Every structure is written in C-alpha cells, then in structure tokens.
Amino acid sequence: MSAIDASGQLASYSSWGQGVVAAGIGGPVKARDYETGTIKDVQGTSIATPIVAGQIALARSRWPQATPNQILQSVIRSGSNNGVWNQYTGYGALSL
C-alpha cells in the first residue's frame, strides 16, 4: 500500500517497494479530530490505507462469493496503472 497525492504521484511520505499492491489518496483530506471536535486537513498513509481497504470491502460486499484471488484480480485490473505493476504505486489507485 502506498499513498499518492491529488495529482496521482507518489506522496513524499509514502512507503514503496516490493510489497506494494495498490495506492490510495493520502491527502490532504478533511477528517474529524475526535479530541477537539474540529474538522481539519490530514494526510498520510494512515489515510490512504482505509480508503483502499474500504474499496476492497465494497467489492467483497458486491461479490460475496468471490474468492480472495478474484478480489485481488479486480484490484489489479481496476488500478490506474492499467494492469502494470511498479514499485511506487503497485497497480495504481483503485477504481472498483
């Protein structure tokens, strides 16, 4: 999992390398600070990860009989890198 910025480029704070499968927007996004109750801009891989996980969860709910490999194949085919892997964004941002 890596984080990309609004232009689709690898975010400066993101991890990258052999284990990257997909990328998610790392911000800035609006989020509630539950300690203060305010809305603020946040960014990071901690934002990108739940965005990708949420997309995969939606795919699982849409196709409940799909195997994990079938879900992984949908991640690969729907990535913004058109099925091509790279070390920075994996198969790219998802469009499930």
KAJO-V917488 format. One record per helix or strand of 2 or more residues. SS is the DSSP state (A for helix, B for strand). FROM is the first residue (numbers start at 0). TO is the last residue. If there is no record, write none. Layout:
<<SS,FROM,TO> <SS,FROM,TO>>
//
This chain:
<<B,1,3> <B,22,24> <B,26,32> <B,37,42> <A,44,61> <A,67,77>>
//
